[in-house]
Amino acid sequence: MKTPLLQFTDKGIYCEKAKVYLDPWKPVDKAIISHGHADHSRYGHKHYITHHRNVPIISHRLGEINVAGKHWGEPFLINNVKFSLHPAGHIIGSSQIRVEHKGEVWVFTGDYKTENDGISTPYEPIKCHTFITECTFGLPAFTWTPQDVVLADINNWWAENRAEGKTSILFGYSLGKAQRLLKYLDTDIGEIYTHGAIENMTEVLRPLVDFPKTTLITRDTKKDQLLGNIVLAPPSAHGSTWIRKMVPYVTASASGWMTFRGARRRRAVDKGFVLSDHCDWSGLLSSIKETGAEKIICTHGYTDIFSRYLREQGYDARTEATQYGEEETEVALASKSTATV
Amino acid sequence: MKNFALLIKALDSTNKTTVKVQALTTYFRNASDVDKVWTIAILSHRRPPRPVNTTLLREWASELANIPLWLFEESYHIVGDLAETIALIIPATELSSDKSLTEYLQEMIALKKKSDEEKKNYLHENWKVLNYYERFVFTKLITGGFRIGVSQKLMTRALAKATEIDEDILAYKLMGKWDPNTITFQQLILEENESDFLSKPYPFYLAYAIEDEVEDLGDVTAWSAEHKWDGIRSQVILRNNELFVWSRGEELVTDKYPEFEKFIGTIPNGTVIDGEILPYPNNHIGTFNDLQTRIGRKTVSAALLKKVPVILKAYDLLEWEGKDIRQLPFKERRHILENLFKNVTEQNQSEVTERSRSEVTERSRSEVTEQNQSEVAERSRSEVTERSRSDIPLHLSETIYFTSWEDVAKERERAREMHSEGLMLKRKDSPYLVGRKKGDWWKWKVDPLTIDAVLTYAMRGHGRRSNLFTDYTFALWNDNDEGEKELVTFAKAYSGLTDAEFRKLDAWIKKNTLERFGPVRSVTPHHVFEIAFEGIALSKRHKSGIATRFPRMLRWRKDKNIHEANTLKDLKQLIPGKAQESKTQKKEQKSKESVEK
């Protein structure tokens, strides 16, 4: 049997022909990186290749690395295998990785979403034979509301809290979700304060996107300064002493997981906004269809259920175990919520 | 429906009691009277009977969502709530509905009698016109089990705020049998009507568990102590020659316990007794496991009645001669109760004695000689005492005699042999309060039994634990027929760990799954937990042959590997009586050994 163009190994997705890995989870010689989240861009590879908008992100996260930046659609050959990066719409600088050899095309999505969030370059479907897709939210229970509606709800929530003289604390991942929220917060309502993790990451991205002004919360920040304003914090800050000092406050979380009432209650946030950087059920199905692919490989999320459904729809679909998604799903579901005990 | 759905959404999106009460109060101030009655009914678990079974609901929902049934089921396992799953998978439309909560509930009542085709059309039409949250609430009303973190107490508090009627009075008014479909808000809440109160129980007074040292309760002479019986807390009401038996869950269970019909005519009208329904097989207090065979059965067979009869262990008197005496000190209520008990049993005894004496005379005249007549009388007298005890299934929960806290502690040690859960401590001068209040009544349970077991299966939880593996099955070692050690399942538990521990275990389970059976996964035997439980009994219904009562995880024994977990044999040793046996066995063995030496 002929060796497939991409193989799933214990180090990551491997192209034997080019001796290069896609988003490997163990240190390798050459890695093509889809985006900056920690489960996809890990420490310790000798050479990194990624989209140039992701270069500042992974340089910030991983420190001194040997990295080459590419443009959207710019082909590069490694040992006669043609690679190119295409927008995935997940976060700033996130790409799908297209691999072509002798007319056979594979696409690896990393993480992606179909909705244009206005800060990540919007997702583009790429024709291919084999489509390696995430399916974090691969259940019919997930249907996203357009972001305009959700963001308007968030701003209303903030305004209501301000009217009651309370501080609004909004949780979102420090890379991606936080900037998406920040971009659309209505600065007519009040000022935006940030947790250090979010402030630092936003600082890295300011040259790429025009964001509203933020103020880092420090030891010297007075409680009264925060009243009526909004604080952007990573989910891990929930229940920490850092937060407790901000009383009176109201908390909310912005995540696809907020779809579930159980997840919302478990997180013990006052409000859950359903806002995701992944595809919902119909987004996954429509993008798969648009690729024209016959072979589908599901990497992370509700893989077994999703691939079974795809098979029933006539696709040659299967599941491959990877180490993606762990960070995000577990963090989303888990996070430190000591306050709920 | 819109307002009710908004109320549920508001209640659902906060963890703060004050915010919940505020949302409910505002709702009660603005809702129509009929909607108010239905809201009270729903929040006090008085829903109309389920009009559609859940199998059909699943089929029809997946049909409307255009997904295969298996995919619906998988989604349900992950979402963890049927109504929520249905609300999530049905596509949104631009339509809306202005029907009120009452209209919807009346339609649901009417729906029960309709054909499947009509039911399906009704559901499809309504699912399409409701928005996500309304759809969720609508489906919840159909499936039942409205658990949204609002207790009846909380609802009553809000109602008290909205109506400015005292909370305890409202709690009393809301108890008992009433039909939201016929009663008006005026009748239920505002009016005072004596005849309505015929079946009404009083709100139960509930005790807190003692957390600190028992000595901290102060002067021992101010307290009364009795065993804490392990049955069904209930109120037995006798009014107007009618009997009503209420369980603590505010369920009228009169029909389930026909034994108590004997109270009519024996216990005077205008009496309400607070006590515990206990199983009484072979004239001894049984285990909760025995009682389990009676719970949940509406009609009880003669065979079962004979096998597991029940008694009422009375410990308090709330109404006497038609008067509410809850404000009297416990000591005085107890005194009246004891007199009542004495009268009931004596009266009964004298009746029976009367009967047998005439029997004796009857017999003596025909066939018995003078000499042995007294013997016969003696015999029948002892028969009488036996019979009178089992005739009227009323027992008194005896107060314990003690002079020091040490005495009390000693009595607590006897709990397991008495088939009790520990002790109840009641302040002698305390009135009978409403709900769970600290101070006057305390439960002092015996320390639980514990055993170290291996985690073997896991299932996703519900509610706030949906999508997390939090429901576990545990196993103990046992030698199979081939003499090999194998793990035998013995209990399920889903409480006792911190949220952080649950998360860790959830992540581990996802990575260490061996097999999947629908929502259940078998996992690599690796983790050992100390399982605590309140009671233990032999059981034919369990694979292990043992039933444990209220098992939960006490500790995650990370220091132990699976081979250090306990065996089924160890568990069996914990059955009361068995330990005694093994002790004597050991003793015998020891003495044997010493003889050999």
Interface residues (C-beta under 8 A of the other chain):
Chain A: L139 P140 A141 F142 T143 T259 F260 R261 G262 A263 R264 R265 R266 A268 D270 K271 G272 Y302 I305 R308 Y309 E312 E330 L333 A334 K336 S337 T338 T340 V341
Chain B: D12 S13 T14 N15 K16 A65 I67 P68 W70 L71 F72 E74 S75 I78 V79 G80 D81 E84 T85 L88 I89 P91 A92 G149 G461 H462 G463 R464 R465 S466 N467 L468 T498 D499 A500 R503 D506 A507
